[in-house]
């Protein structure tokens, strides 16, 4: 027994000497570390483990840090392991070390600490001017699903450097937890307007009552860039709860540009889905206000889009507003929008000239599944025309039995702004009569007015689409009065 103890003590002594040599000369450090790891596995005595960890702390390398970090899970030697890991990490995170080593050491050090201490380490890194540690700290924040760290960042975010705040906006923008909202709301109220604008934009993707309140405040900010950011954010809100805030701007603002932007936001929310009764009531108020003479140009274009969204549910009110618009002197864009809205309110009563016609796709692209050309005009919204994804040009052609006068089309896409035509030319007898860019669908349907044209064929030449390809459930062709 005594002999075995002597041999173990001698081995430990030799190992300690080897550690010292390796630490000073940086030779055979890997072999020494392997020996330390093996000794850690074999010994069952906490005191010996602590001695071995003290030896490991003298080797400044990522493997040594991993060894010490792993030992932190052992309650008997956790304190010694953390001390060793901290000593190694401090050396490896020093500015003279390569960036990848510093980042890896930071992450390993954070990972082995108790949560409270780890959170302090991350916050210290964020407050520093060290860009490498900033990057590592961001990855920790991004990976946390909640807890004290996110709350700490949210509470102190306004005291962090502006560059850190900007990066944190990217981190929080993709989250939906309460801490993300708190942090972004805090940054939306900062005096640094560049950061505030970015935070306001991020709140538009997050949504929620707290976010809406903060963006609502920003609508009245003294800084024009903040007001514009707030209006754009509200126009992309995840639900219709932003409509009353936008309508207040339409009703009270004396800035024509901002009123137009608010109306465009209302139109975007109306076009994004089927508004409920409360949302419809707000939209009708805005439509009536513009019809009474509030706003021109862009405001009328947006109001006409709102009218399209309401045409099925409030036909009489919509028609009155559109007639009022049509009586004014309008820009070409506004007049086209009003005409499209008028079409939307009457097109359901017109015969669909695509019925009885023949559909083809002269683009040489294979159909994606059993979705032939005829599905685009068969009158069944459950079927659709679709071809393989990712081509620069798709063509859908409809040939009439005889020369036919046309003045409007409607397209029902595969899904609302999803796998649907976006940018296309409309050609009659191979002559382009209309070019559409960024088609906006209302409940997955877009209606487009054309100059009255007599032709034997009508073709869509699709060069842009939402999603991977431009699926068409129904192509309707009409001759509107």
C-alpha positions in Angstrom: 0.0 0.0 0.0 2.7 2.4 1.0 4.6 1.6 -2.2 1.6 2.4 -4.4 1.2 5.7 -2.6 4.8 6.5 -3.2 4.5 5.7 -6.8 1.4 7.8 -7.2 3.1 10.7 -5.5 6.2 10.4 -7.6 4.0 10.3 -10.8 2.2 13.4 -9.7 5.5 15.1 -9.0 6.9 14.2 -12.3 3.7 15.3 -14.0 3.8 18.7 -12.2 7.4 19.2 -13.4 6.4 18.3 -16.9 3.5 20.8 -16.7 5.8 23.5 -15.6 8.2 22.8 -18.5 5.4 22.6 -21.0 3.9 25.9 -19.8 7.3 27.7 -20.1 8.7 26.2 -23.2 5.3 25.4 -24.9 6.7 21.9 -26.0 4.7 18.7 -25.7 1.8 20.6 -24.1 -0.6 18.3 -25.8 1.0 15.2 -24.4 1.1 16.6 -20.9 -2.6 17.7 -21.2 -3.5 14.1 -22.3 -1.7 12.8 -19.3 -3.5 15.2 -17.0 -6.9 14.2 -18.5 -6.1 10.5 -18.0 -5.0 11.1 -14.4 -8.3 13.1 -13.8 -10.3 10.0 -15.0 -8.4 7.5 -12.9 -8.2 9.3 -9.6 -11.2 9.3 -7.3 -9.8 11.8 -4.8 -11.0 15.3 -4.9 -7.8 16.7 -3.5 -5.7 15.1 -6.3 -8.2 16.4 -8.9 -7.8 19.9 -7.6 -4.0 19.5 -7.8 -4.3 18.3 -11.4 -6.6 21.2 -12.3 -4.1 23.6 -10.8 -1.5 22.1 -13.2 -3.9 22.4 -16.1 -4.3 26.1 -15.4 -0.7 26.6 -16.3 -1.3 25.4 -19.9 -2.9 28.2 -21.9 -4.7 26.4 -24.6 -8.3 25.7 -25.7 -7.9 21.9 -24.9 -6.8 22.9 -21.4 -9.8 25.2 -21.1 -12.1 22.4 -22.2 -10.7 20.1 -19.6 -11.2 22.6 -16.8 -14.7 23.5 -18.1 -15.8 19.9 -18.1 -14.6 19.4 -14.6 -16.8 22.3 -13.4 -19.7 19.9 -13.6 -18.2 17.9 -10.7 -19.5 19.4 -7.5 -16.6 18.2 -5.5 -14.1 20.2 -7.5 -16.3 22.8 -9.2 -14.7 25.7 -7.5 -11.2 24.6 -8.4 -12.3 23.8 -12.0 -13.8 27.3 -12.4 -10.7 28.9 -11.0 -8.6 27.0 -13.5 -10.9 27.7 -16.4 -11.0 31.4 -15.5 -7.2 31.6 -15.3 -6.9 29.9 -18.7 -9.7 31.9 -20.3 -8.2 35.2 -19.1 -5.0 34.4 -20.9 -6.7 33.2 -24.1 -9.1 36.2 -24.2 -6.3 38.7 -24.1 -6.1 41.1 -27.0 -2.8 39.7 -28.3 -4.4 36.3 -29.0 -5.9 35.4 -32.4 -9.6 36.4 -32.8 -10.9 32.8 -33.2 -9.1 31.8 -30.0 -10.5 34.7 -28.0 -14.0 34.0 -29.2 -13.8 30.3 -28.5 -12.3 30.9 -25.1 -15.1 33.4 -24.2 -17.9 31.0 -25.2 -16.3 28.1 -23.3 -15.8 30.3 -20.2 -19.4 31.5 -20.3 -20.6 28.0 -20.8 -19.0 26.6 -17.7 -20.0 29.4 -15.3 -23.1 29.4 -13.1 -25.9 31.4 -15.0 -25.6 34.5 -12.9 -21.8 34.8 -13.3 -22.1 33.9 -17.0 -24.6 36.7 -17.5 -22.3 39.2 -15.8 -19.5 38.1 -18.1 -21.6 38.6 -21.2 -22.8 42.0 -20.0 -19.2 43.1 -19.2 -18.2 42.1 -22.8 -21.1 44.1 -24.3 -20.1 47.2 -22.3 -16.5 46.9 -23.4 -15.0 48.3 -26.6 -13.8 44.9 -27.7 -15.4 44.0 -31.0 -14.3 40.3 -30.9 -15.9 39.8 -27.5 -19.0 41.8 -28.7 -19.5 39.2 -31.4 -19.1 36.3 -29.0 -21.5 37.9 -26.5 -24.1 38.5 -29.3 -24.1 34.8 -30.1 -24.8 34.0 -26.4 -27.7 36.4 -26.3 -29.0 35.1 -29.6 -29.0 31.5 -28.3 -30.7 32.2 -25.0 -34.4 31.3 -25.0 -35.2 33.6 -22.0 -34.1 34.1 -18.4 -32.0 36.6 -16.5 -29.6 37.4 -19.3 -32.2 38.7 -21.7 -33.8 40.7 -18.9 -30.4 42.2 -18.0 -29.7 43.2 -21.6 -33.2 44.6 -21.9 -32.8 46.6 -18.7 -29.3 48.0 -19.6 -29.5 48.2 -23.3 -29.8 52.0 -23.4 -26.4 52.3 -21.6 -24.5 50.1 -24.1 -22.4 51.5 -26.9 -24.4 52.6 -30.0 -22.6 50.0 -32.2 -23.7 47.3 -29.7 -27.2 48.5 -29.6 -27.4 48.3 -33.4 -26.2 44.7 -33.4 -28.6 43.8 -30.6 -31.5 45.1 -32.7 -30.7 42.4 -35.2 -30.7 39.8 -32.4 -33.9 40.9 -30.8 -35.8 41.5 -34.1 -36.0 37.8 -34.7 -37.4 37.0 -31.2 -40.9 37.0 -29.8 -40.2 37.0 -26.1 -41.1 39.8 -23.7 -37.4 40.7 -23.1 -37.0 41.4 -26.8 -39.9 43.8 -26.8 -38.6 45.6 -23.7 -35.2 46.0 -25.2 -36.5 47.3 -28.6 -39.0 49.6 -26.9 -36.1 51.1 -24.9 -34.0 51.6 -28.0 -36.9 53.1 -29.9 -36.9 56.0 -27.3 -33.2 56.7 -27.5 -31.8 60.1 -28.3 -29.6 58.5 -30.9 -32.0 58.7 -33.8 -30.2 56.3 -36.0 -30.5 53.5 -33.4 -34.1 54.6 -32.6 -35.1 54.3 -36.3 -33.7 50.7 -36.5 -35.4 49.7 -33.3 -38.7 51.1 -34.6 -38.4 49.1 -37.8 -37.7 46.0 -35.7 -40.8 46.6 -33.6 -42.9 46.4 -36.7 -42.0 42.8 -37.2 -42.5 42.0 -33.5 -45.9 43.5 -32.9 -47.8 43.5 -29.6 -49.3 46.2 -27.3 -46.0 47.5 -25.9 -44.4 47.7 -29.3 -47.5 49.5 -30.7 -47.4 52.0 -27.9 -43.8 52.8 -28.5 -44.2 53.2 -32.2 -47.3 55.3 -31.6 -45.2 57.7 -29.6 -42.6 57.8 -32.3 -45.3 59.0 -34.8 -45.3 62.3 -32.9 -41.5 62.6 -32.5 -39.9 65.9 -33.4 -37.4 64.2 -35.7 -38.9 63.6 -39.2 -36.8 60.4 -39.8 -38.3 58.9 -36.7 -41.8 59.8 -37.7 -41.3 58.3 -41.1 -39.8 55.1 -39.6 -42.8 54.8 -37.3 -45.3 55.1 -40.2 -43.5 52.6 -42.3 -43.3 50.2 -39.3 -47.0 50.5 -38.7 -47.7 49.8 -42.3 -46.0 46.4 -42.0 -47.6 45.6 -38.6 -48.4 41.8 -38.1 -52.1 42.5 -37.5 -54.7 45.2 -37.9 -54.2 46.8 -34.5 -52.0 49.5 -36.0 -54.9 50.9 -38.1 -56.3 53.3 -35.5 -52.8 54.9 -35.0 -52.4 55.3 -38.8 -55.9 56.8 -39.1 -55.1 59.3 -36.5 -52.2 60.6 -38.6 -54.5 60.7 -41.7 -57.1 62.7 -39.7 -54.8 65.1 -37.9 -51.5 65.6 -39.7 -50.9 68.7 -41.8 -48.0 67.0 -43.5 -49.3 65.7 -46.9 -46.4 63.3 -47.3 -46.9 61.8 -43.9 -50.7 61.5 -44.5 -50.0 59.7 -47.7 -47.6 57.4 -46.0 -50.1 56.6 -43.3 -52.8 55.9 -45.9 -50.4 53.6 -47.8 -49.8 51.8 -44.5 -53.5 51.4 -44.0 -53.9 50.1 -47.5 -51.1 47.6 -47.0 -52.8 46.2 -43.9 -56.1 46.1 -45.7 -54.5 44.2 -48.6 -52.7 41.7 -46.4 -55.8 39.9 -45.3 -59.5 40.0 -44.6 -60.1 42.9 -42.1 -62.5 42.3 -39.2 -65.5 44.6 -38.5 -63.5 47.0 -36.4 -60.8 47.2 -39.0 -63.3 47.7 -41.7 -64.9 50.6 -39.8 -61.6 52.4 -39.5 -60.7 51.8 -43.2 -64.1 53.2 -44.2 -63.5 56.4 -42.2 -60.2 56.9 -44.0 -61.8 56.2 -47.4 -64.5 58.7 -46.7 -62.0 61.3 -45.5 -60.0 61.1 -48.7 -63.3 61.1 -50.7 -64.2 64.4 -49.1 -61.1 66.0 -50.4 -58.4 65.1 -47.9 -55.3 64.3 -49.9 -54.3 63.9 -53.5 -51.9 61.8 -55.6 -50.5 59.0 -53.4 -53.4 59.4 -51.0 -55.9 58.6 -53.7 -53.8 55.7 -54.9 -53.8 54.3 -51.3 -57.5 55.0 -50.8 -58.3 53.2 -54.0 -56.4 50.2 -52.7 -58.4 50.4 -49.5 -61.6 50.5 -51.6 -60.6 47.2 -53.3 -60.2 45.5 -50.0 -63.7 46.7 -49.0 -65.5 46.3 -52.3 -67.0 42.9 -51.4 -68.3 43.9 -47.9 -69.2 47.6 -48.4 -70.0 48.0 -52.1 -72.2 51.1 -51.8 -69.8 53.1 -49.7 -66.9 52.1 -51.9 -68.7 53.1 -55.1 -69.6 56.5 -53.7 -65.9 57.1 -52.8 -64.6 55.9 -56.1 -67.1 58.1 -58.0 -65.9 61.1 -56.0 -62.3 60.2 -56.9 -63.2 59.7 -60.6 -64.7 63.3 -60.7 -61.4 64.8 -59.8 -58.3 65.7 -61.8 -56.0 62.8 -61.0 -52.5 61.7 -61.9 -52.2 58.7 -64.2 -51.2 56.4 -61.3 -54.2 57.6 -59.2 -56.6 57.2 -62.2 -55.4 53.7 -62.9 -55.8 52.8 -59.2 -59.3 54.2 -59.1 -60.2 52.3 -62.3 -58.8 49.0 -60.8 -60.9 49.6 -57.7 -64.0 50.2 -59.8 -63.3 47.0 -61.7 -63.0 45.1 -58.4 -66.5 46.3 -57.4 -68.1 45.2 -60.7 -66.0 42.5 -62.2 -68.0 39.7 -60.5 -71.0 40.6 -62.6 -69.1 40.4 -65.9 -68.7 37.2 -68.0 -65.3 35.6 -67.8 -64.0 35.5 -71.4 -61.4 32.9 -70.5 -64.2 30.2 -70.2 -64.3 28.3 -73.5 -60.8 29.5 -74.5 -57.7 27.4 -74.7 -54.7 27.7 -72.4 -51.1 26.9 -73.3 -47.6 27.7 -72.0 -45.2 28.3 -74.9 -42.1 28.7 -72.6 -40.8 25.1 -72.8 -40.8 24.7 -69.0 -42.1 21.4 -67.6 -45.2 21.4 -65.4 -44.6 20.9 -61.7 -46.7 17.9 -61.0 -50.2 17.3 -62.5 -50.9 21.0 -63.0 -51.5 21.5 -66.7 -52.1 24.8 -68.5 -55.9 24.3 -68.5 -56.0 24.5 -64.7 -55.4 28.2 -65.0 -58.8 28.8 -66.7 -61.0 25.9 -65.6 -63.1 27.9 -63.0 -62.0 25.6 -60.2 -59.9 27.5 -57.5 -58.8 24.2 -56.0 -56.7 23.5 -59.2 -53.8 25.6 -60.5 -51.2 26.0 -63.2 -47.6 25.7 -62.1 -44.2 24.9 -63.6 -40.8 24.0 -62.2 -39.2 26.7 -60.0 -36.5 29.3 -60.6 -36.9 30.3 -64.3 -36.4 33.8 -65.5 -39.5 33.8 -67.8 -42.8 32.0 -67.6 -45.5 32.3 -70.2 -49.2 31.6 -69.9 -51.2 32.1 -73.1 -55.0 32.1 -73.6 -56.4 31.8 -77.2 -60.1 32.8 -77.8 -62.3 31.0 -80.3 -62.7 34.3 -82.2 -61.5 37.9 -82.0 -62.6 39.3 -78.6 -62.5 42.7 -77.0 -60.8 42.7 -73.6 -60.2 45.5 -71.0 -59.3 43.8 -67.7 -57.9 40.6 -66.2 -57.9 39.1 -62.7 -55.3 36.7 -61.3 -55.9 34.4 -58.4 -52.4 33.3 -57.2 -51.4 30.0 -55.5 -51.3 31.9 -52.2 -51.5 35.5 -51.1 -48.1 36.9 -52.2 -46.8 33.3 -52.2 -45.9 31.5 -55.4 -47.8 34.0 -57.4 -47.1 36.3 -60.4 -45.5 39.7 -59.3 -43.9 41.3 -62.3 -45.3 40.6 -65.8 -46.3 41.9 -69.2 -49.8 41.5 -70.6 -49.7 41.0 -74.4 -52.7 40.9 -76.8 -51.8 39.2 -80.1 -48.2 39.3 -79.0 -48.2 43.1 -78.5 -47.6 44.4 -75.0 -50.6 46.4 -73.7 -49.7 46.6 -70.0 -46.6 46.1 -67.8 -47.1 45.3 -64.1 -44.4 45.6 -61.5 -44.9 44.5 -57.9 -48.5 43.4 -58.2 -50.4 43.8 -54.9 -53.0 41.2 -54.3 -56.2 41.6 -52.2 -57.1 38.4 -50.5 -54.9 36.6 -53.1 -56.5 38.3 -56.1 -55.2 41.1 -58.3 -57.4 43.0 -60.8 -55.7 45.0 -63.6 -57.4 47.3 -66.1 -56.2 47.3 -69.7 -56.7 49.6 -72.7 -59.7 48.2 -74.6 -58.1 45.8 -77.2 -59.6 43.4 -79.7 -57.5 40.3 -80.0 -57.5 36.5 -80.5 -55.0 35.8 -77.8 -53.9 37.2 -74.4 -50.6 36.2 -72.8 -48.9 36.7 -69.4 -45.1 37.0 -69.7 -44.0 36.6 -66.1 -40.5 37.7 -65.1 -40.9 38.1 -61.3 -42.9 36.2 -58.7 -43.5 35.8 -55.0 -41.9 32.5 -54.0 -40.2 30.0 -56.3 -42.6 30.1 -59.3 -45.8 31.9 -60.4 -48.7 29.5 -59.7 -52.0 30.7 -61.1 -55.3 29.3 -59.7 -57.5 31.3 -62.0 -56.8 33.8 -64.8 -60.0 35.7 -65.5 -60.4 37.9 -68.7 -63.1 40.5 -68.9 -64.5 43.3 -71.1 -65.5 46.0 -68.6 -67.6 49.0 -69.7 
